């Protein structure tokens, strides 16, 4: 009887990872990214922050880190509190919400960022950036990037090195194209 049960248990143990819902990672229908909720496979969370590895689509839970690094070729969604640092590397797709006094960079990536007050943001290296920022924020677009900035209060923005930029201030109905510098009062 022991001989019969052992192969059955072995077969059951080997088939468990194949059952839907039993794994923390799944491959989406397009076969592109492996999904992960941090901490989990492809997404390491430590005392210093969350890092999403190449080939993964990571969801970073609110309050889980003080920094987010979205590695090359990743998809990141999530949020972090004030004084958070976010880095979206080449080929990444990032959609994050950060608190006051945060710093974010998007280099040759696609980024959608909602930032609190006194935030700084840099979009560079041909990136595509959409940023909504609070009072006293500083926004920079460079290196042939395309940037759409929305300021909910006073903020300053610069557009240089062949970049294409728009800014929409609080109360404006439409964004306005600008070169070099723009401010919202």
N, C-alpha and C positions, 0 to 999 in steps of 0.2 A: 504494500500500500504506500509506503514511503516513496518508492520509485515512481509511482503514478503522480503523486502530488508535487514532487520537486519540479518536473518539467512543466506542469500546469502553472505553478507559482512563478517559475522563471519566465514563461510566456506572458503571463499577466504583468509582471514587473517590466518587461521590455515594451509592452504595448501602452502602458500608462502615459508616457510622454507624447504619444501620438493622439491621445484623446483631446478634442477641443476643450479649451478652457482650463486645461491642467498646466499650462506653461505660462510664464510671465512674458514671453515674447511670441509673436506671431508674424508671419509674413503676409503683408497686404496683397490683395489681388493683383496689383501691378508688379509685384515681385521686387519692388524697389528697396524699401527700408524694413528693418526689423523694428517693431514697436516695443518700447520699453517705458515703464513708469519708474522714475528714479526713487530710491536706489534700486537698481536691477541690472540685468545683463546689458552691457553697453553703456551704462550710466553710473558712474562712480560718484558717490556723495561723501565728502569728508568734512572736517571742521572748517576747511578753507573754501569749500564750494562744490558745485556739481559740474562734472565733465561728461559730455556726450561724445561717444566714440564714432568714428567714421562708419557709415552704413546704417546707423541707427536713427530712429525717430524717437526722441526723448521728451517725456512730459515731466517737467520739474514742478513738484508741488509747492504751493505758496509757503514761504517761511522756511524752506528746507536748506537754504544756503545763503552765503554772503557774496558769492560770485557764481557766474554761469559761463562755462566755456563750451561753445558749440563747435566741435572739431570740423575739419574739412569734410564736405559731403554729408552733413547731417541735417536733420530737421529737429528744431527745438521749439517747444512751447512751454510757457510757464511764467513764474513771477518770483521776485525776491524783494526783500524789504529795503529800507533806506540804506544809503551808503553801499549799495551793491555794485559790483563791476560785472559787465557782460561783454564777452568777446565772441563775435561770430566770424569764423574763419572762411577761407576761400571755398566757394561752392555750397556753403551752408544756407539753410532757410530758417530764419529765426523769427518767432513772434513772442515777444516778452513784455511784461509790465514790470517796471522798476519803481522804487520809491524815491523820496527826496534825496538830494545830494548823491545821486548815483552817476556812474560813468559807464558809457556804452560805446563799443566800436563795432563797425561792420566793414570788413575788408573783402571785396570781391565776392559778396554774398547778397542775399535778398533778405531784408530786415524790416519788420514792422514793430516799432517800439512805442510804448506809452510810458512816459516818464513823469515823475513828480516835479516839485519845485527844485531850483538850483541844480539841475542835472546838466551834465556835459555829454555831448554825443558827437562822434566822428564817423563819417561815412566816407570810405576811400576805395581806391583800386578798382573803379568801375562798378561799384555796388549799386543796388537799387534799394533806396531807403524811404520809408514813410515813418515820420516821427511826430508824435504829439507830445508836447512838453509844457511843463508848468512855469510859474513865475521865476524870473532871473536865470533861466536856462541858457546855455551856450551851445549852439549847433553849428557844425562844420561839415561841408561837403567838398571833397577834393578828388583829384585823380581820375577825372572823366566819369564820375558817378552821376546818378540821377536821384535827386532828393526832393521830397515833398514834405515840408515842415508845417506843422500847425502849432501855434502858440496860444495857450489858453489864457495867458496874461502877458506881462512884459517878458521879452526874450530877445536875444541877438543871434543872427545867423550869418555865416559867410559861405560864399560859393566861389571856388577857384579851380585852376588847372583844367579847364575845359569841361567842367561839370555843368549840368542842367538843373536849375533849382526853382522851386516855387515856395512861397510862404503865405500862410493864411493866419491873420491875427484875429483875436477874439472880436466878435462883432462884424467881421468881414463876411460877405456872402460867397465870395469866390477867392481861390488862391491867386496870387500874382507872381509872375515870373520875375526873377531878379538875378543880377550878376554882382559879384564882389561882396557887398554887405547889405543886410536888411535888419531892421529892428521893429519890434512891436512894443508900443507904449501902453 
